[in-house]
């Protein structure tokens, strides 16, 4: 594993990240108070098949902080600058993007804002449209952190149980929390507290394969939130694992297995997330036309909102090999017209 620092465009300073493996790019973003090493089990496993880049969020690890009071869109803009810089340096192309907690908020906002830069998006222990009570509690905690009252014991008790595995993970997380820059932590937590509805109205525009994963005992990133995110996305799936908020550390193998399945999901060609077409073979098209005698064809498409449409037709003919065109005739009086 290699740790690297990369300059970003103004005003984002520099990016610190860990890199391992080769192949299709997988970018990981951690949660508030953590650092890129928080993905260590997944980096080790998934770098066997992918080029894994685990980023230090602004004001965390070695990455430059954002301006105090920055909201979620500023973190999404930071990620845009980071991926542009990484693409210039490493020629990554569209990436797979996974985020945990605050990282999931950033990843979801990025999927809404820059779909052409993504192959897939995964949201681990993500938050989405908190209840009024939960919103009040997290905003109050954000105000305390901004005022310098940092209570680490409360979140640690909420995130971890008493098993040896969870206690070991708790000790590591406590170490990261104690090392984080207090200003960067406060800024990120404020954006986290205010950001659960920022991109919610655009969620149905996410067309790439989306995985929403959380722990069944996570009181803040609840299973209901993950189900809502998966249901609203065009190509979403949900997985609920035993555990709490740091499930990628307390049950790393299960999370890695879930991410592996997600990385194997096909990425359909859509208007929102175009992919490079396969090379066109005119001879193959001509041969295909030559095998078609007569019969009923099924024609399918989507309307402007993405809803599927279809009809049957028995008037079907080849028009051109270059460009590749076929003709389907539909009566002006037909209901499907």
Residue pairs with C-beta under 8 A, 6 or more apart in sequence:
1 18
1 19
1 20
1 43
1 47
2 18
2 19
2 20
3 16
3 17
3 18
3 19
3 62
4 16
4 17
4 18
4 19
5 14
5 15
5 16
5 62
6 14
6 15
6 16
6 17
6 82
6 85
6 86
6 89
7 13
7 14
7 15
7 85
8 14
8 15
8 64
8 78
8 81
8 82
8 85
9 81
9 84
9 85
11 67
12 58
12 64
12 66
12 77
12 78
12 81
12 82
13 58
13 63
13 64
13 65
14 62
14 63
14 64
15 55
15 56
15 63
15 64
15 82
15 85
15 86
16 36
16 55
16 56
16 61
16 62
16 63
17 36
17 53
17 54
17 55
17 56
17 86
18 36
18 37
18 43
18 52
18 53
18 54
19 51
19 52
19 53
19 54
20 43
20 44
20 47
20 51
20 52
21 46
21 47
21 48
21 49
21 50
21 51
21 52
22 50
22 51
23 49
23 50
23 51
24 50
24 51
24 96
24 119
24 263
25 50
25 51
25 53
25 90
25 92
25 93
25 95
25 96
26 46
26 50
26 51
26 52
26 53
26 95
26 96
26 97
26 98
26 263
27 53
27 54
27 55
27 83
27 86
27 95
27 96
27 97
27 98
28 36
28 39
28 42
28 43
28 52
28 53
28 54
28 55
28 98
28 99
28 100
28 103
29 55
29 57
29 79
29 97
29 98
29 99
29 100
29 102
29 103
29 104
29 106
29 107
30 36
30 38
30 39
30 54
30 55
30 56
30 57
30 60
30 99
30 100
30 101
30 102
30 103
31 38
31 100
31 101
31 102
31 103
31 104
31 125
32 57
32 101
32 102
32 185
32 188
32 189
32 192
33 60
33 173
33 176
33 177
33 180
33 185
33 188
33 189
34 57
34 60
34 100
34 173
34 176
34 177
34 180
35 56
35 60
35 61
35 176
35 179
35 180
36 54
36 55
36 56
36 61
37 54
37 61
37 176
38 100
38 173
38 176
38 248
38 249
39 54
39 100
39 248
41 248
41 249
41 252
41 253
41 255
41 256
42 52
42 98
42 248
42 252
42 255
42 256
42 259
43 52
43 54
45 252
45 256
45 260
46 52
46 256
46 259
46 260
46 263
49 260
49 263
50 96
50 263
51 90
51 92
53 86
55 63
55 79
55 82
56 62
56 63
57 63
57 75
57 102
57 103
57 106
57 188
58 64
58 65
58 66
58 70
58 75
58 78
58 184
58 187
58 188
59 65
59 66
59 180
59 181
59 183
59 184
59 185
59 187
59 188
60 180
60 181
60 184
60 185
60 188
65 181
65 183
65 184
65 187
66 74
66 75
66 78
66 184
66 187
67 74
67 187
68 183
68 186
68 187
69 187
69 190
70 187
70 190
70 191
71 190
71 191
71 194
71 195
71 198
72 105
72 106
72 109
72 191
72 192
72 194
72 195
72 198
72 199
73 109
73 198
74 191
75 102
75 105
75 106
75 109
75 188
75 191
76 106
76 109
76 110
76 113
79 106
79 107
79 110
80 110
80 113
80 114
80 117
83 92
83 95
83 117
86 92
87 93
94 116
94 117
94 118
94 119
94 273
94 275
95 117
95 118
95 119
96 118
96 119
96 120
96 121
96 122
96 263
97 107
97 110
97 111
97 118
97 120
97 121
97 122
98 107
98 121
98 122
98 123
98 124
98 259
99 105
99 106
99 107
99 108
99 122
99 123
99 124
99 126
100 124
100 125
100 248
101 124
101 125
101 126
101 127
101 192
101 221
101 245
102 188
102 189
102 191
102 192
103 124
104 123
104 124
104 125
104 126
104 127
104 221
105 126
105 127
105 191
105 192
105 195
105 196
105 198
107 121
107 122
107 123
108 121
108 123
108 126
108 128
108 199
108 203
108 206
108 229
109 195
109 198
109 199
110 117
110 118
110 121
111 118
111 121
111 206
111 208
111 210
112 199
112 202
112 203
112 205
112 206
113 199
115 205
115 206
115 207
115 208
115 272
115 273
116 272
116 273
116 274
118 208
118 273
119 208
119 209
119 267
119 273
120 208
120 209
120 210
120 211
120 262
120 263
120 265
120 267
121 206
121 208
121 209
121 210
121 211
122 210
122 211
122 212
122 213
122 259
122 262
123 210
123 211
123 212
123 213
123 226
123 229
124 213
124 214
124 247
124 248
124 255
125 213
125 214
125 215
125 218
125 221
125 245
125 246
125 247
125 248
126 212
126 214
126 221
126 225
126 226
126 229
127 192
127 196
127 220
127 221
127 225
128 196
128 200
128 225
128 226
128 228
128 229
129 196
129 197
129 200
129 225
129 228
130 138
130 196
134 220
135 193
135 196
138 192
138 193
138 220
139 193
139 194
141 189
141 193
142 186
142 189
142 190
142 192
142 193
142 194
144 150
144 151
145 185
145 186
145 189
145 190
146 186
146 190
148 182
150 182
150 185
152 174
152 177
152 178
155 177
156 170
156 173
156 174
156 177
158 219
158 220
158 244
158 245
159 170
159 173
159 244
159 245
159 246
160 166
160 167
160 169
160 170
160 173
160 244
160 246
160 250
161 244
161 250
165 250
166 244
166 250
169 246
169 249
169 250
172 249
173 246
173 249
203 229
203 232
203 233
204 232
204 233
204 234
204 306
205 234
205 272
206 232
206 233
206 234
206 235
206 236
207 233
207 234
207 235
207 268
207 270
207 271
207 272
207 273
207 306
208 235
208 267
208 272
208 273
209 235
209 236
209 237
209 262
209 265
209 266
209 267
210 229
210 230
210 233
210 235
210 236
210 237
211 230
211 236
211 237
211 238
211 239
211 258
211 259
211 262
212 225
212 226
212 227
212 229
212 230
212 233
212 236
212 237
212 238
212 239
213 226
213 238
213 239
213 240
213 241
213 247
213 255
213 258
214 221
214 222
214 223
214 225
214 226
214 240
214 241
214 247
215 221
215 240
215 241
215 242
215 243
215 244
215 245
215 247
215 250
216 223
216 240
216 241
216 242
216 243
217 242
217 243
217 244
218 243
218 244
218 245
218 247
220 245
221 245
223 238
223 240
226 238
226 239
226 240
227 238
229 236
229 238
230 236
230 237
230 238
231 238
234 306
235 265
235 268
237 262
237 265
239 258
241 247
241 251
241 254
241 255
241 258
242 251
242 254
243 250
243 251
244 250
247 254
247 255
248 255
267 273
267 275
269 275
269 277
280 324
282 321
282 322
282 324
285 321
285 324
286 321
289 318
292 316
294 314
295 314
296 312
296 313
296 314
297 312
297 313
297 314
297 316
297 328
298 310
298 311
298 312
299 310
299 311
299 312
299 313
299 328
300 308
300 309
300 310
301 308
301 309
301 310
302 308
302 309
303 309
309 336
311 330
311 334
311 336
313 328
313 329
313 330
315 327
315 328
315 329
316 326
316 327
316 328
317 326
317 327
318 325
318 326
318 327
319 325
319 326
319 327
330 336
330 337
331 337
